[in-house]
Amino acid sequence: MKMNTNEKGITLISLVITVVVLSILAGLLIETSLDDNGAVEIMNQVQNSYYTQQEQTQTRVNEMTNGWEDVLN
């Protein structure tokens, strides 16, 4: 009986190599996301900046509309 050596499929070695490479990439991604200048910290800074700008804009709009109340009355 002759064995067919041209079978297609994933081998255990290629599966292990794939898992190891993906684990290394995941570790690097998590490390860079959570360090001091990582994506999470940058997003927190952006969010704080957004809320600060929103408050400043609302304050300015309120100041401008308060002047119109006197003119309209």
MDAnalysis code that builds the backbone (N, CA, C; Angstrom):
import MDAnalysis as mda
import numpy as np

u = mda.Universe.empty(219, n_residues=73, atom_resindex=np.repeat(np.arange(73), 3), trajectory=True)
u.add_TopologyAttr("name", ["N", "CA", "C"] * 73)
u.add_TopologyAttr("resid", np.arange(1, 74))
u.add_TopologyAttr("resname", ["MET", "LYS", "MET", "ASN", "THR", "ASN", "GLU", "LYS", "GLY", "ILE", "THR", "LEU", "ILE", "SER", "LEU", "VAL", "ILE", "THR", "VAL", "VAL", "VAL", "LEU", "SER", "ILE", "LEU", "ALA", "GLY", "LEU", "LEU", "ILE", "GLU", "THR", "SER", "LEU", "ASP", "ASP", "ASN", "GLY", "ALA", "VAL", "GLU", "ILE", "MET", "ASN", "GLN", "VAL", "GLN", "ASN", "SER", "TYR", "TYR", "THR", "GLN", "GLN", "GLU", "GLN", "THR", "GLN", "THR", "ARG", "VAL", "ASN", "GLU", "MET", "THR", "ASN", "GLY", "TRP", "GLU", "ASP", "VAL", "LEU", "ASN"])
u.atoms.positions = np.array([
    [0.841, -1.180, 0.000],
    [0.000, 0.000, 0.000],
    [0.885, 1.242, 0.000],
    [0.619, 2.139, -0.909],
    [1.420, 3.337, -1.068],
    [0.731, 4.513, -0.379],
    [1.499, 5.318, 0.440],
    [0.932, 6.470, 1.150],
    [1.019, 7.703, 0.267],
    [-0.024, 8.461, 0.291],
    [-0.058, 9.710, -0.458],
    [0.616, 10.791, 0.393],
    [1.760, 11.296, -0.057],
    [2.499, 12.300, 0.715],
    [2.140, 13.717, 0.299],
    [1.219, 13.868, -0.614],
    [0.830, 15.183, -1.097],
    [-0.485, 15.643, -0.451],
    [-0.688, 15.274, 0.801],
    [-1.914, 15.670, 1.492],
    [-1.837, 17.133, 1.892],
    [-2.964, 17.813, 1.766],
    [-3.000, 19.213, 2.143],
    [-3.604, 19.316, 3.540],
    [-3.057, 20.211, 4.317],
    [-3.557, 20.419, 5.663],
    [-2.499, 21.099, 6.508],
    [-2.891, 21.477, 7.702],
    [-1.985, 22.177, 8.605],
    [-1.271, 21.145, 9.466],
    [0.002, 21.359, 9.646],
    [0.759, 20.433, 10.483],
    [0.807, 20.977, 11.896],
    [1.144, 20.137, 12.813],
    [1.232, 20.536, 14.209],
    [2.334, 21.574, 14.403],
    [3.415, 21.442, 13.682],
    [4.526, 22.395, 13.803],
    [4.105, 23.773, 13.320],
    [3.438, 23.854, 12.194],
    [3.006, 25.164, 11.698],
    [1.959, 25.779, 12.623],
    [1.129, 24.968, 13.244],
    [0.151, 25.464, 14.201],
    [0.848, 26.047, 15.428],
    [1.844, 25.354, 15.939],
    [2.583, 25.832, 17.107],
    [3.314, 27.129, 16.768],
    [3.936, 27.199, 15.608],
    [4.646, 28.414, 15.202],
    [3.671, 29.581, 15.080],
    [2.506, 29.344, 14.519],
    [1.501, 30.395, 14.384],
    [1.045, 30.904, 15.747],
    [0.799, 29.998, 16.678],
    [0.360, 30.387, 18.020],
    [1.447, 31.192, 18.724],
    [2.693, 30.789, 18.584],
    [3.796, 31.510, 19.222],
    [3.929, 32.915, 18.640],
    [3.880, 33.034, 17.330],
    [4.001, 34.355, 16.700],
    [2.844, 35.259, 17.108],
    [1.628, 34.741, 17.111],
    [0.475, 35.543, 17.522],
    [0.560, 35.946, 18.992],
    [1.090, 35.080, 19.833],
    [1.258, 35.406, 21.248],
    [2.266, 36.534, 21.433],
    [3.347, 36.483, 20.695],
    [4.352, 37.547, 20.775],
    [3.763, 38.876, 20.309],
    [3.039, 38.860, 19.199],
    [2.421, 40.088, 18.692],
    [1.387, 40.642, 19.670],
    [0.607, 39.768, 20.271],
    [-0.393, 40.208, 21.244],
    [0.282, 40.828, 22.462],
    [1.360, 40.225, 22.914],
    [2.100, 40.775, 24.052],
    [2.659, 42.148, 23.757],
    [3.213, 42.324, 22.563],
    [3.738, 43.634, 22.179],
    [2.630, 44.673, 22.082],
    [1.503, 44.287, 21.532],
    [0.383, 45.208, 21.404],
    [-0.128, 45.646, 22.771],
    [-0.269, 44.710, 23.684],
    [-0.745, 45.040, 25.028],
    [0.258, 45.932, 25.744],
    [1.536, 45.627, 25.612],
    [2.571, 46.426, 26.268],
    [2.591, 47.858, 25.754],
    [2.519, 48.030, 24.446],
    [2.560, 49.388, 23.893],
    [1.266, 50.153, 24.143],
    [0.172, 49.451, 24.325],
    [-1.098, 50.129, 24.574],
    [-1.200, 50.637, 26.005],
    [-0.566, 49.952, 26.927],
    [-0.755, 50.273, 28.342],
    [0.397, 51.041, 28.967],
    [1.495, 51.278, 28.264],
    [2.589, 52.019, 28.885],
    [2.254, 53.507, 28.968],
    [3.166, 54.304, 29.499],
    [2.884, 55.713, 29.804],
    [2.492, 56.533, 28.584],
    [3.070, 56.250, 27.449],
    [2.735, 57.004, 26.235],
    [1.974, 56.137, 25.242],
    [1.281, 55.159, 25.728],
    [0.565, 54.234, 24.862],
    [-0.766, 54.783, 24.401],
    [-1.464, 53.970, 23.659],
    [-2.730, 54.381, 23.056],
    [-3.777, 54.738, 24.104],
    [-3.809, 54.011, 25.213],
    [-4.810, 54.277, 26.247],
    [-4.570, 55.650, 26.873],
    [-3.322, 55.966, 27.165],
    [-3.000, 57.270, 27.751],
    [-3.289, 58.396, 26.773],
    [-2.959, 58.201, 25.518],
    [-3.222, 59.225, 24.510],
    [-4.725, 59.459, 24.368],
    [-5.506, 58.391, 24.384],
    [-6.957, 58.543, 24.279],
    [-7.528, 59.262, 25.496],
    [-6.969, 59.013, 26.680],
    [-7.414, 59.741, 27.872],
    [-7.113, 61.231, 27.745],
    [-5.934, 61.563, 27.214],
    [-5.577, 62.968, 27.017],
    [-6.502, 63.627, 25.996],
    [-6.800, 62.926, 24.921],
    [-7.696, 63.463, 23.897],
    [-9.092, 63.685, 24.476],
    [-9.560, 62.733, 25.267],
    [-10.884, 62.859, 25.866],
    [-10.938, 64.055, 26.814],
    [-9.908, 64.217, 27.646],
    [-9.880, 65.358, 28.562],
    [-9.829, 66.670, 27.799],
    [-9.054, 66.716, 26.740],
    [-8.970, 67.923, 25.914],
    [-10.318, 68.232, 25.270],
    [-11.000, 67.210, 24.807],
    [-12.315, 67.401, 24.190],
    [-13.301, 68.001, 25.188],
    [-13.347, 67.449, 26.401],
    [-14.292, 67.949, 27.397],
    [-13.942, 69.375, 27.823],
    [-12.653, 69.683, 27.905],
    [-12.240, 71.038, 28.249],
    [-12.679, 72.012, 27.161],
    [-12.450, 71.665, 25.913],
    [-12.862, 72.530, 24.800],
    [-14.381, 72.673, 24.752],
    [-15.088, 71.598, 25.041],
    [-16.551, 71.651, 25.034],
    [-17.055, 72.613, 26.113],
    [-16.461, 72.546, 27.309],
    [-16.866, 73.446, 28.388],
    [-16.546, 74.899, 28.037],
    [-15.373, 75.138, 27.450],
    [-15.000, 76.497, 27.068],
    [-15.942, 77.040, 25.995],
    [-16.307, 76.206, 25.052],
    [-17.220, 76.627, 23.992],
    [-18.595, 76.944, 24.569],
    [-19.075, 76.106, 25.470],
    [-20.392, 76.346, 26.071],
    [-20.388, 77.624, 26.900],
    [-19.303, 77.870, 27.610],
    [-19.185, 79.100, 28.392],
    [-19.230, 80.321, 27.477],
    [-18.507, 80.255, 26.365],
    [-18.473, 81.374, 25.406],
    [-19.852, 81.602, 24.774],
    [-20.539, 80.514, 24.430],
    [-21.887, 80.633, 23.859],
    [-22.831, 81.265, 24.878],
    [-22.729, 80.843, 26.132],
    [-23.580, 81.428, 27.180],
    [-23.296, 82.910, 27.351],
    [-22.022, 83.311, 27.301],
    [-21.674, 84.723, 27.418],
    [-22.256, 85.529, 26.259],
    [-22.194, 84.960, 25.065],
    [-22.708, 85.669, 23.892],
    [-24.224, 85.783, 23.921],
    [-24.916, 84.729, 24.337],
    [-26.381, 84.767, 24.336],
    [-26.924, 85.621, 25.483],
    [-26.172, 85.769, 26.565],
    [-26.643, 86.634, 27.655],
    [-26.731, 88.084, 27.198],
    [-25.854, 88.512, 26.349],
    [-25.903, 89.869, 25.811],
    [-27.113, 90.094, 24.933],
    [-27.554, 89.086, 24.204],
    [-28.708, 89.223, 23.315],
    [-30.018, 89.305, 24.080],
    [-30.074, 88.714, 25.246],
    [-31.302, 88.791, 26.039],
    [-31.617, 90.246, 26.384],
    [-30.577, 91.017, 26.721],
    [-30.790, 92.430, 27.055],
    [-31.250, 93.219, 25.833],
    [-30.703, 92.901, 24.663],
    [-31.055, 93.622, 23.433],
    [-32.484, 93.291, 23.017],
    [-32.880, 92.026, 23.126],
    [-34.199, 91.589, 22.687],
    [-35.310, 92.054, 23.619],
    [-35.010, 92.303, 24.874],
    [-36.056, 92.702, 25.821],
    [-36.224, 94.152, 25.814],
])
